Amino acid sequence: MQIAVIGAGAWGTALAISASTRGHSVSLWARDGAQLSAMQQARANARYLPGAAFPPDLQLAQWAAPQAVGLSAQDLLVVATPMAALRSVLEQLRGLPVPVVWLCKGFEMALDGASSVGLMAHEVALQCAGDLRVGVLSGPSFAQEVARGQPTALVAASADPQVRAVLVQAFHSPSLRIYASDDIVGVEVGGAVKNVLAIATGLCDGLQLGLNARAALITRGLHEMTRFGLALGARAETFTGLSGLGDLVLTSTGDLSRNRKVGLALAGGQTLDHAIQALGHVAEGVYCARTVVQRAGQLGVDMPICSAVNALLEGRTTSRQAVAALMAREARDEIRS
């Protein structure tokens, strides 16, 4: 297969390495010319994925809008940018007959201020490039482990069965198992909300609240995620799968999790700006927490953990006040609350 990966961050690079190792013809497109030169010289992405050497056949190129026209010869286009850049890339790909999938997990910030709410990735695609055949690849995965060929399982989600089949053909391998799903709403909700909940879990661990508290937080967080997803039209079983429970557990407890690191930093007294700068990578939970809470409010869905995280990120509460507020909530029926 001919596969183009647009975006040379950690995750895009890892998937490009994985697919190239499997024998596909893969090109990795970087926006930054200086980064591209460094990768060409080192045959590695030292900035975002240190220690992972490129396969000999992996091609490198610089992304520019006019060059999008030449991508029609590919079998699959993978957009590996942060959520904030997805719209601009999809607009440049309009009209292409090639399946286009994204890796980003989150919600786009509202474009029109307080009068609107942010969109999920498939909603962005429908709005700005409705002619594309689209999907998402998501699930519990750290880029470093995928690049090293360590066992990983992901979900290929799309309403189009052909897009799902192309994703499986492109990435399924002895070390990377790809499951298919037509519930793109559920897969995207899981990928977005787990980032917000991972900030909460990092906060819990940073405050040394204990393993009991962590287990309760993850479990109740999954309940919040499911309620929200169902209100948006997702299926309940998606949230007990890889892109729901699986991704939530990994991102909330794994030491490589950026969102978890943000929570740990805030618990340690760092400012949000300092925590983000220290990461050197995007932590999508920071940017989509407000949108998650806004859309939940619009739907009448109660999400106390996500609301507490958002209040903390916006400086309206402290770490310990957020925890105290959650613990002070009245007793409820577990299943119906």
C-alpha positions in Angstrom: 0.0 0.0 0.0 0.9 3.6 -0.5 0.5 5.5 2.8 1.1 9.2 3.5 1.3 10.3 7.2 0.8 14.1 7.5 2.4 15.3 10.7 5.7 14.2 12.2 4.9 14.2 15.9 5.5 11.1 18.1 2.3 9.2 17.2 2.5 9.9 13.4 6.1 8.9 13.4 5.5 5.7 15.3 2.7 4.6 12.9 4.8 5.5 9.9 7.6 3.3 11.3 5.2 0.5 12.0 3.6 0.5 8.6 7.0 0.9 6.8 8.4 -2.0 8.8 5.5 -4.1 7.6 6.5 -3.5 4.0 4.1 -0.7 2.9 5.5 2.3 0.9 5.2 5.1 3.6 5.9 8.8 3.4 6.1 10.9 6.5 5.3 14.6 5.9 6.6 17.3 8.3 5.5 20.9 8.4 8.7 22.3 9.9 11.6 22.5 7.5 14.2 22.4 10.2 12.7 19.3 11.8 12.6 17.6 8.4 16.3 18.3 7.8 17.2 17.0 11.2 15.2 13.8 10.6 16.8 13.3 7.1 20.3 13.6 8.6 19.6 11.4 11.7 17.1 9.0 10.1 15.2 9.4 13.3 12.8 11.9 15.0 15.0 12.9 17.9 12.6 15.8 18.8 9.4 13.7 19.3 10.4 10.0 19.3 14.0 9.7 20.4 15.6 6.3 20.1 13.4 5.0 17.3 15.4 4.6 14.1 13.6 4.9 10.7 13.3 1.9 8.5 15.5 2.2 5.4 12.5 2.6 3.0 10.6 5.3 5.0 10.4 8.4 2.9 10.4 12.0 4.3 8.8 15.1 2.8 7.8 18.6 3.8 4.0 19.4 3.9 2.7 22.3 1.9 -0.9 22.9 0.8 -0.3 22.8 -3.0 1.3 19.4 -2.6 -2.0 18.0 -1.3 -3.1 17.5 -4.9 -0.4 14.9 -5.5 -1.7 12.8 -2.6 -4.5 11.3 -4.8 -2.2 8.5 -5.8 -2.0 7.2 -2.2 -4.1 4.4 -0.9 -4.5 6.0 2.6 -3.9 9.4 4.1 -3.3 9.6 7.9 -3.6 13.0 9.5 -1.3 13.0 12.5 -1.6 16.6 13.7 -3.0 17.9 16.9 -6.8 18.6 17.0 -6.2 22.3 16.5 -4.7 21.7 13.1 -7.2 19.1 11.8 -9.6 21.5 10.1 -7.0 23.3 8.1 -5.5 20.0 6.8 -8.9 18.5 5.9 -9.8 21.7 4.0 -6.6 21.1 1.9 -7.6 17.5 1.2 -11.2 18.2 0.0 -12.1 16.4 -3.1 -9.6 13.6 -2.8 -11.0 10.1 -3.4 -8.4 8.6 -1.0 -9.6 7.4 2.5 -8.5 10.0 5.1 -8.2 9.1 8.8 -6.9 11.0 11.8 -5.1 10.1 15.0 -6.0 13.2 17.2 -8.1 12.7 20.3 -10.1 15.7 21.5 -12.6 18.3 20.6 -12.0 21.4 18.5 -12.3 24.6 20.5 -15.5 26.6 19.8 -15.0 28.8 16.8 -17.6 31.5 17.6 -17.0 32.1 21.3 -19.7 31.5 23.9 -22.5 31.1 21.3 -21.2 27.7 20.0 -19.5 24.6 21.2 -16.5 22.7 19.9 -16.8 19.7 17.6 -15.6 16.2 17.5 -13.2 15.3 14.7 -15.8 13.6 12.5 -18.1 16.7 12.9 -15.2 18.9 11.8 -14.8 16.7 8.7 -18.5 16.8 7.9 -18.5 20.6 8.2 -15.4 21.5 6.2 -14.8 18.5 3.9 -18.0 16.5 3.7 -17.0 14.8 0.5 -14.1 12.9 2.1 -14.3 9.2 3.1 -13.1 9.5 6.7 -12.3 7.5 9.9 -10.2 7.5 13.0 -7.6 5.2 14.5 -7.7 5.2 18.3 -7.1 3.2 21.4 -4.6 2.6 24.3 -1.2 3.3 22.8 2.0 5.0 23.6 4.0 6.0 20.5 7.3 4.7 21.9 5.9 1.2 22.4 4.4 1.0 18.9 7.6 2.2 17.3 9.5 -0.6 19.2 7.0 -3.2 17.9 5.6 -4.0 21.4 2.1 -5.6 21.4 -0.7 -3.0 21.0 -4.4 -3.1 20.0 -6.3 -0.2 18.4 -9.7 0.5 17.0 -10.3 1.6 13.4 -13.6 3.4 13.4 -15.6 4.7 10.4 -19.2 4.7 9.1 -17.6 3.5 5.8 -16.8 -0.2 5.8 -14.2 0.3 3.1 -12.3 2.8 5.2 -12.3 0.4 8.1 -10.9 -2.4 5.8 -8.2 -0.1 4.5 -7.1 0.8 8.0 -6.9 -2.9 9.0 -4.9 -3.7 5.8 -2.5 -0.8 6.5 -1.7 -1.4 10.1 -2.7 -4.9 11.3 0.5 -6.9 12.0 1.9 -9.4 14.5 2.6 -6.6 16.9 -0.3 -4.3 16.2 -3.8 -5.7 16.3 -6.6 -3.6 14.7 -10.2 -4.0 15.6 -12.9 -2.4 13.4 -15.9 -0.4 14.6 -18.7 1.6 13.0 -19.2 3.6 16.2 -17.1 6.6 15.3 -18.9 8.8 17.9 -18.2 6.4 20.8 -14.5 6.0 19.7 -14.0 9.7 19.5 -15.7 10.5 22.8 -13.6 7.9 24.5 -10.4 9.3 23.1 -11.3 12.8 24.1 -12.8 12.4 27.6 -10.1 10.0 28.8 -7.5 12.8 28.4 -9.5 15.0 30.8 -9.9 12.2 33.2 -6.2 11.4 33.1 -5.5 14.9 34.3 -7.8 14.1 37.3 -6.0 10.8 38.0 -2.6 12.5 37.8 -3.9 15.1 40.3 -5.1 12.2 42.6 -1.7 10.5 42.5 0.2 13.7 42.9 -1.7 14.5 46.0 -1.0 11.0 47.3 -4.7 10.2 47.9 -4.1 6.5 47.5 -4.9 3.6 45.2 -8.5 3.4 46.5 -9.1 7.0 45.3 -7.5 6.2 41.9 -9.7 3.2 41.4 -12.8 5.2 42.3 -11.8 8.0 40.1 -11.2 5.8 37.0 -14.5 3.9 37.5 -16.6 7.0 38.0 -14.8 8.7 35.2 -15.8 5.8 32.9 -19.4 6.3 34.0 -19.2 10.0 33.1 -17.6 9.2 29.7 -20.4 6.6 28.9 -23.2 8.9 29.9 -21.8 11.7 27.7 -21.2 9.3 24.8 -24.7 7.9 24.9 -26.2 11.4 24.9 -24.2 12.1 21.7 -25.4 8.9 20.0 -22.7 6.4 20.8 -23.2 2.8 21.8 -22.6 1.7 25.4 -20.4 -1.3 24.6 -17.8 1.0 22.9 -16.9 2.3 26.3 -16.0 -1.1 27.7 -13.7 -1.6 24.8 -10.2 -0.5 23.7 -11.1 3.1 22.9 -13.1 3.5 26.2 -11.9 1.6 29.2 -8.6 0.5 27.6 -7.5 4.0 26.7 -8.7 5.5 30.0 -6.7 3.0 32.1 -3.5 3.5 30.0 -3.7 7.3 29.9 -4.6 7.6 33.6 -2.0 5.2 35.0 0.9 5.1 32.4 4.0 7.0 33.2 4.3 8.1 29.6 0.9 9.9 29.6 1.2 13.6 28.9 -2.2 14.4 30.5 -1.4 12.4 33.6 1.9 14.4 33.9 -0.1 17.7 33.8 -2.2 16.5 36.7 0.9 15.5 38.6 2.5 18.9 37.9 -0.6 20.8 39.1 -0.7 18.7 42.3 2.9 19.6 42.9 2.1 23.3 42.8 3.3 24.1 39.3 1.3 26.6 37.2 -0.5 25.2 34.1 1.7 27.2 31.8 4.8 25.8 33.4 3.4 22.2 33.2 2.6 22.6 29.5 6.0 24.1 28.7 7.8 21.3 30.5 6.0 18.7 28.4 7.2 19.9 25.1 4.2 18.1 23.6 0.5 18.7 23.3 -1.7 17.5 26.1 -5.1 17.4 24.5 -7.0 17.2 27.8 -6.0 20.7 28.6 -7.5 22.1 25.5 -10.7 20.1 25.3 -11.8 20.1 29.0 -13.9 23.2 28.5 -15.6 21.9 25.4 -16.4 18.6 27.0 -18.1 20.4 29.9 -19.9 22.8 27.6 -21.4 20.1 25.4 -22.3 18.0 28.5 -24.1 21.0 29.9 -25.9 21.6 26.6 -27.1 17.9 26.7 -28.0 18.0 30.4 -25.3 15.4 31.3 -23.7 15.6 34.7 -19.9 15.3 34.6 -18.6 16.3 38.0 -15.0 15.0 37.5 -14.5 16.7 34.1 -16.1 19.9 35.5 -13.7 19.9 38.5 -10.7 19.5 36.1 -12.0 22.3 33.9 -12.4 24.6 36.9 -8.9 23.8 38.0 -7.4 24.4 34.6 -9.3 27.8 34.4 -8.0 28.8 37.8 -11.4 28.8 39.5 -10.4 26.3 42.2 -7.3 24.7 43.7 -6.3 21.0 43.5 -7.5 20.2 47.1 -10.7 22.2 46.7 -11.6 20.2 43.6 -11.1 17.0 45.5 -13.0 18.2 48.5 -15.9 19.3 46.3 -16.1 15.9 44.6 -16.1 14.0 47.9 -18.7 16.3 49.4 -21.3 15.4 46.7 -24.4 13.8 48.1 -24.9 10.0 48.2 -26.4 8.5 45.0 -27.4 5.3 43.4 -24.3 4.0 41.6 -25.9 2.9 38.3 -28.4 5.7 37.8 -26.0 8.6 38.7 
